[in-house]
Every structure is written in structure tokens, then in C-alpha cells.
Amino acid sequence: MASIETDVTFTPLAIGLLGMLAPLTFAIIGSLTPLIARLIGLEWTMVAAALFIGVGQIIRGTASDAAGFLAWTAATMAGIGAANVLLPPLIKKYFPDRISAMSSVYIVMAVVSSIFPAYFAAPLEQAAGWRLSIGSWGLIAVVAALPWLATLYRERGQDLTYAIAHAPGVAKRVWTSPTSWAMTLGFAVAAFETYVMFAWLPVMFQERIGMTAAQSGVALAVYAALPLPMGFILPRLVGRLDNLFVLFAAASAAFVIGSLGLWLLPSTLTWVWIVVSGLGSSLFTVNLAMIAFRTTTQAGAVVLSGMVQGVGYALGALGPLIFGILHGASSDWTGEFMLLVGVGLLPLISGFIVRRKRTVDEPRP
């Protein structure tokens, strides 16, 4: 950020907006993507998402002011948010007999793709400048659109919007299903807890136990990387377990135990609490994998994915804000950690509701 500010001036408001842009954009686009997919089909929507990511990333590397940088960052995030919603129904469409395996592939790749840029961005910036460092990642997204264009060419002449446009009543059934709302709550808790940690974990360690900026950065990197191994395991468990309460209960226990450890014993077994807290964020993976297993149609998967991620990210975006308000009002971190513990208990409610295998898009008596 410091190198960018040599060319682009950011006010405190602009920096705050930049920090909230990802979850807010994901929330808005998550709600709109099912409508767009209904009009033009899953594949064309994915092509548009990839191009938004690529073009947005490339052009924001040329920004000369904060407004332009924020606008093209929002375009990039819009593409990412749409792709997040589209991938579960696309897996259901193209790999109906390999949902668990392909869910593992895409979730693991999503985690890897968030780690690699952070690792290589600084060396690339030092070698070629921040503009090339940012813009170069956009080329990957443009290339990612090519296989989808090839798929569209191969399936030319087919009505790719049919499965979504001709599914009357699906949206109403999905949005009124207790299972849908339980999944949305689980996703929202994962987003809430994770975004709080991303925003506040370094500050927490520097203020409470005297970690250096470098050490707290490593702690955050470890926390962020923990969903990677779980991405290989959890989609398979979602597909095989008859009762999913155990997965939600395990995530809840991880959130609560990790938060209590960081609160009461921050300098004792510090890395254990980081790992335990990070394992709780695997609730993201559980809910994303469930989208394909809790629907019977592509239309249902699209609507459920948009609902879970749209509403879930909107609620999750409140996490850093509420945490910051509590931190500003107290000096001992008590209120902040009580918030994390309380929110961490909510997946128990979700787990109880989704414990049985019920689809959300089939007609109900």
C-alpha cells in the first residue's frame, strides 16, 4: 500500500472503503448473479465475471487517483463475487457424479490463489513497480475466460438459459427454506469471524503480547492458510455424512476455543489458538460444498449460492466494524472477545437445522 500511495493519494475514508470493498461487493453481486445467470446462462455469466476480474485488475494498475483505483477494484471484486456464486452450480451441471471431488479442487484452488499473489506481489513490485504487479494478475483471469468461450462454442445452438429461466417457484422455495437460512447463518458466521481476524489479528497480537509487525504478519498468514488442507477433506464428508451437525459443531468449538484462548491466554500456546481459530473458518468450505448437495436442480443451486453468499457476506462485513466499535469503547478486549465467542456459538443452531439431508428447491407439501 505504501508504494501505491507514492502515485495515488488515499484519504482515511478511501482506505476504509478499500478495506470494506470486498465483502460489500460480494454481498451485492451475490444477490444479483442469479438474476443475470437466469437471463444469459451460467457460462456467459462466468465469462463476464472472468473479464470483469481481468479488465478491472489491469486497469486499476493504471489508476492515477483514489476514485479510479476504488472503482476498478470494485469491478474486480464484482467479478470475483460472481464467480464465487457460479462455481457450485457449474460443478453440479458438469460434474454431477463428482461433486465432492470437484468441490475440493475448486475450494483448494481458491485458497491457493489467495496465497500466491500475497507471496509474489512484493518481489514483483520491487522488480517492476506496483502497477505491473497489480495488473499482471489480471492476465490470468482473461486466460481463464478462454475455456468457457470454447465451451460456449461447442454448445452453440443450445438454450443455456433454459434450466434457470424455466424453473418456476424455485427462488421462492429456496428463500423460504429453513435449511437455506441455516446455511446462510453458517456462512455469515464464518465470514464474520474470518474478516474480524483478517482486520484485527495483527493489531491484537502487537498490542497484547508485543509481537512485531513481521511476526503478526506470519500469524495472519498461518491463519489464512489453514482452510487449504481442509478443502481436501470437508467436501467429501459433506457428501458422505448422514448428519452434518458434527461439522457445524466442530467449527463452533474451534471458534469458541480459539477465541477464549486468544482472550485469556494469548501468550501461552499462542500458535495453538491461531490454528484452532483458523480451523473454524473451514465452515466456509462446508457451506459451499452443501450448495450442490442440498439442491436438485441447476436453478436451485444458483439461487441458493446467491442467497448464502449474498446475505452471508453482507452480515460478515459487519464483523470488523462492530469489533472496531467495541475496541474503541473499551481498553481490555473483553467486549471484543465476548462478541467472537457469542457469534461462534451460532453454528450450533445451523447444524441442528441442516442435520438431515433435505433439499431446498423441491416442491414442499
N, C-alpha and C positions, 0 to 999 in steps of 0.2 A: 504493500500500500504506500509505503514511503516513497518508492521510486515513481509510482504513478503520480503522486502529488507534486513531483517536480515539474510536471507538464499540465496537470489538471488540478484546479483548486476545488477542494471539498470543504463545505461548511460543516459544522457539527450536525446540522439537520440532514444534510446529504449523506453523511457517514451513517447516521441512524437509519435512514431509509434504505441504504445499501444493505445493512445488516438484516433488515426485516423483509427484503425483497423476495428472497427465495420462498419462504413458507407462504407469504401472502399471494405471490403469483401462482404457486402450486395450488393454493386453495381456490382461486378464481378459475384457473384453467381446468382444474379437476372437475369443476361443475359444468363447464362449457363443452369439454371434449366429447361427452356422449352425444350432445346435440349436433356437433359438427360431423362426428362419425356416422350419425344417422343420415345425414344429408349426402355425404360424399364417400362413405365407406371407411373401414378400418385402415386399408392400405394407403389410400390417398391422404388420409389424416396423418399417418405415420410419416409419409414423405414430407408433408408440410411441416411436421414437428422437427424432423431432421434438418430441414432447410432453415427453419427459424433458429435452431441451435447454431448451425454453421454460420449463416449470414450474420446473425446477431453477435456471435463471438468475434468474427473477423472485423466487422465494422466498429464494434466498441473498442477494438485495438487502435482505431484511428481517431477516437473522440478527443476533442480539444477543450471540452468543458464538462462540468459535472452533470448537467442536464442530459447531454448526449450520451455520456457514459451510463447513466442510470436507465435511460430509455432503451438502449441496446442490450443492457444487462437484463432488463425486463423481458425483452424479446427472446433472449437466450433461455431464460428461466421458463418462459411460456412454452417453448419447445420441449424442454426437459419435463415439465409438468404434464404435458400432453402425452409424451412418450411413456411416462410412468403409468398413466391410466390405460394406455393402449396395449401394453405388453401382456398383461394377464389374459384379456380376451383373444389376442392374437395367438398366444400359446394354446388356448382352448380350441381355436379354429384349426390351426395347422398341426398340432401335436396332441390330439385328443387322447391318445393311448400312452403318452409320455409326459403327462402334465407335471409330475413330481420332478422328473429328471430335468426337463427344460426350465422349470421354475428355479431349480437350483442353479442352472447355468446363468440365467439372466440376473438373478439376485447377486450371485457371486461376482459377475462381471460389473454390475452396478457399483458394488463396493470397491472393486479393484480400480474402476475408472474414477472413483473419488480420491483414491490414494495416489495414483501415479502422477496426476497433474501437480498435486501439492509437493511431491518429491522432486519433480523435474523442473517446476516453474522457476525456482530461484536460479539454478545454474543456467537455464536458457535465458533468463532475464539479464544475468551478468554478462553472458556472451553476446547477446544480440539486442538487448533492450526490452522493456516491458511490453511494448506494442507488439513485437513479433512473438513474445512469449504467450501473450493472451490470444492473439489472432491465430496462431498455428493450430490450436486445439479445434478451431472451427473447421479446419480441413477434414478432420476425422469424421465430423458429423455429416459433411457434404458427401464424403465417400460412403457413409452408412446409408444414404438415401438410394444409392445405385441398385443394391439388391432388391429393394422394394419396387423400384421402377421396372426392373427386369421381371418381377413377379406380376406387376400390373400388365406388362406387355404380353406375358404368357397367358394371362387370364382375360385378355381383352375380349370384349363382347359379352362378358358375364355381368349380371347386375350385382355388383359387390355391396350395394346398399340394402339388398332385399332382406337379409336376415335381421337387420336392425329396424328398417323402416316398416316392415310388415309384422311387427310383434306387438299387437295392441294390448294394453294393460300391463305390460312388463314393468314400466317405470313405477306405476302406482304400487304394484305388488312388492317391488324391491324396496321402495321408500317407506312402506308401511310394515315391513317385516321386522319383528324383534331381533332376529338374527343379524340383519343388516345393521341395525343400530348398535348391537353389541360389538360387532366387528369394527364399526366406526369409532366407538368408545375406546376399544383396544388400540386402534391405530393412533387415535388422538393422544392417548396416554404415552405411547412410545414417542410420538413427535414432541410432546410437551417436555418429557424428561430429557430427551436427547438434545433438543435445542437449548434447554437450560444449561446442560453440561458443555455444549459447544461454546456458549457465550460466557459462562461463568466459572468453569472448572479451573482455568489458569489463574484467574483472579483469586479464587478460593484458596488455592494452594500457596500462592505468593503472599497473601495476607495472613493466612492462618498458621502455616508451618515454615514460612521463609524460603520456599522454593525459588530458584532463579527462573527467569523467563524461559531459558532453554529447557530446564528440567520440566517445567509445567507444560511446555510445548510437546515434549516427549510423552508426558502423561496423557495429553489430549489425543495424540496420535495413536497410542495404545488403545484408548477408549474407542476411538473411531474405527480401528481395525478389527475389533472383536466380532462384529457381525459376519466377517468373512468366513471363518470356519463353520459357523452355524448355518450359513447359506447352503452348505453341502448336506446338512442333516435334517433341518426342520421341514423343508417341503415334503420329504419322504415320510416323515412322521405325521404330517397333516393328512397325507393321503391314506395312511395305514391305520392310524389310531381310531377306535370307535368313539372314544370320549376325549375331547380336546381340552377339557378342564385342566388337565395336568400341565399342559403347555402354558396356559394363561396363569395358572397358579405359580409355576416356576418363574415366569417373568415377573410377576408381582413380588415374589420373595426376593428376587435379585434386586429390584428397585428399592424395596424397603430395607433389606440388609445392607446394601451398598450405601444408601443414604444415611442410615444410622451409623455405619462405620465411619463415613466421611465426616459426620457431625460430631460424634462422641469420641472417636479415636483416630483423628486424622493423621497423626504422626506415628501411629502404631499400625503395622500391616497395611500401610498406605496403598501399595500396589494391589493387594488383595481386594480392597474396596473399589479400586478403579476397575479391576477385571469383573468383579461381581456386578457393579453398576452397568458396565458395558454389555454384559450378557443380557441384561434386561431389555436393551434396545433391540434384541432379536425378535421382540414382539412385532416389529415391522414385518419381518420375514414371514411370521406365522399368518398374519392377516393378509398379506399379499398372496401367499400361496392358497389361502382359503377361498379367494375370489373365484378361481376356476372350479373348485370342489363344491362350492355352495350355490352354483348356478347350473342350469341345464341347457341354456342357450347362449349364443354369442351376444345377443341383445341384453340378456340378463347380466352377463359378465361385464359388458361395457358400462351399464347403468350402475351396477354395484361398485365397480372400480372407481367410477367418477364420484359416487357418494362417499365411499370410505376415504378416499384420498382428498377430495374437495373439502368435506366437513372436517376430516381429521387434521389436515394441515392448518385449516383456519383456527381450530382450537389449540393446536400445538404452537402456533405462532404467538399465542398469548403467554406462553411459558416464560421466556426471557424477560418480557415486560413486567409481569406480575412479580417475578423473582427480584427484578431490579427495584421495584417499588418497595417491596418488603425490606430489601437490603438498605435502601436509603432511609427507612424509618427505624432501623434498629442497628445495634453495634455488635451483637453477639451471634448472629447467624441462626438463632433459634427459630424464628418465624419462617425463614427460607427453607430450612431442612424439614420442619413440620409440614410445610407445603408439599415437598417432594415425597415424604412418607405417606401423606394422605392421598395424593394422586396415585402413588404407587400401589395402593390397595384396590383401586377401581377395576383392574383387570380381573379380579375375582368375580365381579358381577358379570363381566363379559363372558368369562369362562363358564359360568353356571348356565347362561342362556344358550351358548353355542355348543354345549357339551354333546348334544345329539346331532347326527348328520341330517340336517334339514336344508333343502334348497329354498331360495328366496324368491325365485321367479316363476314357479309353477302356480297354477290357479289353486286357491285355498277354498275349502268348503265354507 
